Amino acid sequence: MTPGAGAEPVARAMATARWLSGMGTREFASAICESLGRRSLHPSTVSKWEHGVVTPPADVLVAAALVANVPIQVLFDDDPAGSGPADRLRRLEEQVRALSGRLALLDGNADGRRPWPDGSRAPAR
């Protein structure tokens, strides 16, 4: 679909969805594909949507809201719910926890516990 009169709000909505999801362009493209049951979506397409070069179809907007875990109307609000400092901090904490878990697994700590500076293990949760 090519850009038209409504391209700017849609572009902003797509950028908001990706921002609220906390994902990069490639990860967001994969999540949209998974939500829609598509095989692939190039990250540059997401960038084109966000910059208003191409307007995504309606099913993509719905999928973007699902990926961001917000009602679709939130994507079109000027000050989306979930964009306040406390919400941003919560998302960052979730991302740090997820990355810490991944690092622990990569470090060979299959139980997910991180070592303390003295080499001992953090208590299991």
N, C-alpha and C positions, 0 to 999 in steps of 0.2 A: 504494500500500500504506500502511496506517496504522500508527502506532507500536505496538509491543507490548513484551513483556518483554525482547527482545533489541535494542531500538532504540538504547540507549546505546552498546554496543560498535560497532554498525554506523555510527552517527553519528560516533563517534571515528575509525573506520577511513576514512570518507570525508574527514574533515578532515585526517587524516594523509596520505592519498593526494594531496590537493591541495597540502598543505604540502611534501611530498617532491618534487612535480612543479615547485615554484617558480612556479606559475601563479596568476593572479588568478581570481576566480569565473567571469568571462565567458570567459576563455581556457580554463579547465578544462572548462566546459560545452561549448565548441566541440570540444575534444579528445575528450571522451567521445562526442559525436555522431559525430565522424569514426571513432572506434574501433568504434562500434556500427553505423555506416552509417545513422544517423538524420538527418533533415533539420534539426531544430532542438531545442534544449533551453534553456529560459530560465535565466539565472543564478540567479534566485530559487529555482529547484528545487534547485540545488546547495546553496544556503544552507539550505533546508528539510531536506535530507538530513543536512547537517553539524550541525544543531541538533536532530535527532531528531524533527522535526515529521512527516516522512514517511520511511518506510524504502524505500530503493531496491531494485529487483529484483536478483536475483543476477547477471544479465548486466552490470549497471551496476557492481557491485562488482568483477567481473573486469576490466571496461574501466578502472576507476579504477586498479587495480593495474598494468595494462599502460601506462597513461598515466604513472604514477609510476615505471615501469620497475623494479618490485620484485615478488617473489612475494606472492601475496595474504595469506599468513600474516603477513608483515611489517606489514601494516596493522592486524592485531589484537594484535600484541605490545605490551607496556607500554612498552618502550624500543626503538623500531624501529631496525633496522640502517640505517645511512645517516643517522642523526640526530645523530651525534657532531660535535664542533667542526670536525674536519678535513673531514668530509663536507659540512657546511653551508658552510664556506669554499670548497670546490671548486665547489658549486652557485652560490654568489655570484660566484665568478670567471667561471664559464661565462655567467652572466647579464650580467655587466659586459662580457665580450667580445662577446656577441651585441648588446647595446645600443650598444657602441662601433661595431660594424660598421654598424648601422642608422643611427647618427648620421653616420658617414662618408659613407654613401650619400646621406643627406638633405643633407649639406653639399656635394654635388657631387663627392665623391671616389669615383668609381666603382671605383677600384682598391682601396678599403678601407683605404688607408694614412692615418693621421692626421697632421696637420701638427704639427711641433715648435713650441714657443713662438716660435722665431726665424723661423717661416714655412716652413722647409724640410720635406721629407717624411721620415717614418720609413722605414727600409729595407723593401723588400718581403720577405715571408716565403716 
